[in-house]
Amino acid sequence: MHRYPYFDTHCDTMLKMYEQKLSLNHPSLQVNLANMKKYAPCVQVFALFNEGNFSEADMLSAIAYFKKECSKHSKYIAVSRSAQGIRQNHRLGKATALLSIEGLGNQSDFSIASLSKFHMAGVRLASLCWNGDNILCGGTDRNRNGLTPLGAQVLRRMAKLGMILDVSHMSDQSFWDAMEVYDAPVCATHSGSRAICSHPRNLTDAQFGELIKRGGVCGINFYPPFLGGDRASIHQIIAHIEHFMSLGGEDHIGIGADFDGIDCVSDQITDSGYVYRLFDALLSLNYKESTINKIAFYNFYKFFLNFEI
């Protein structure tokens, strides 16, 4: 197996660990230490998903649990709050964990003051919603409503704090509203191309073009219904990559597999330990190794360095 670098911008492992009181090396996790050790360097964004049942205290408790579990394995992984931390972890031979929140506006007692507490806890990325509409914006379920006045305030505060906006679950109107308000780089941590699979969770060509213009990156989601089938193949993942490549996106494509948060996976990539098979497939299609390494790691790495989280 070729030892690729790896940067994945979305998994739901943190929530699964917290709810089931699992260690980061537990074999039932699709993202665990054993799998992360297959790549070097390795950066994984761990998202705390809030469907609407968590308060601020619950979310901070889940983050604290995850950080404590990482500290138990500090020889192999460390939580980073900065681009400098990512570089330092790599020099020390450690994987990096970055923290994000999925569904800020779903917090049962949400207030803008919560943002500072999450930032202090190490959170550096956030999405405003999950699939449904909430107090901050419209989600992809109805794909109709846009950003609310409170949502606009939250985006301005996020930009000041240095928290990256994740647009993956926003409605089309919310996406474009956010582009008018949020003046920092944006990314889609786990989406695909709507031109390849017509699902509102995927980005339109115009949205992907906006990410390119703003220096953003889209992490390709491995969930079969977003790729175009019940049991997605590696070649369906590659179809999304190649479409974005055709739009001039070579420097704006990454991985956002959505492990530990999806109810079905590709037969060929059942967990993060097998993502190298995608990179091997690209190599067999005569992709340059430099291009594969961009998709596998360096596009998101450069995005985070440029953002100076």
Sequence and secondary structure as in RCSB ss.txt:
>XXXX:A:sequence
MHRYPYFDTHCDTMLKMYEQKLSLNHPSLQVNLANMKKYAPCVQVFALFNEGNFSEADMLSAIAYFKKECSKHSK
YIAVSRSAQGIRQNHRLGKATALLSIEGLGNQSDFSIASLSKFHMAGVRLASLCWNGDNILCGGTDRNRNGLTPL
GAQVLRRMAKLGMILDVSHMSDQSFWDAMEVYDAPVCATHSGSRAICSHPRNLTDAQFGELIKRGGVCGINFYPP
FLGGDRASIHQIIAHIEHFMSLGGEDHIGIGADFDGIDCVSDQITDSGYVYRLFDALLSLNYKESTINKIAFYNF
YKFFLNFEI
>XXXX:A:secstr
     EEEEEE HHHHHHHHT  TT TT SS HHHHTTSSSEEEEEEEE  S   HHHHHHHHHHHHHHHHHTTT
TEEE SSHHHHHHHHHTT EEEEEEEE GGG TT  THHHHHHHHTTEEEEES SSS  SS  BTTT      HH
HHHHHHHHHHHT EEE TTB HHHHHHHHHH  S EEEEEE BTTTS  TTSB HHHHHHHHHTT  EEE   HH
HHTSSS  HHHHHHHHHHHHHTT TTSEEE   BTS S   SS  SGGGTHHHHHHHHHTT  HHHHHIIIIIHH
HHHHHHHT 
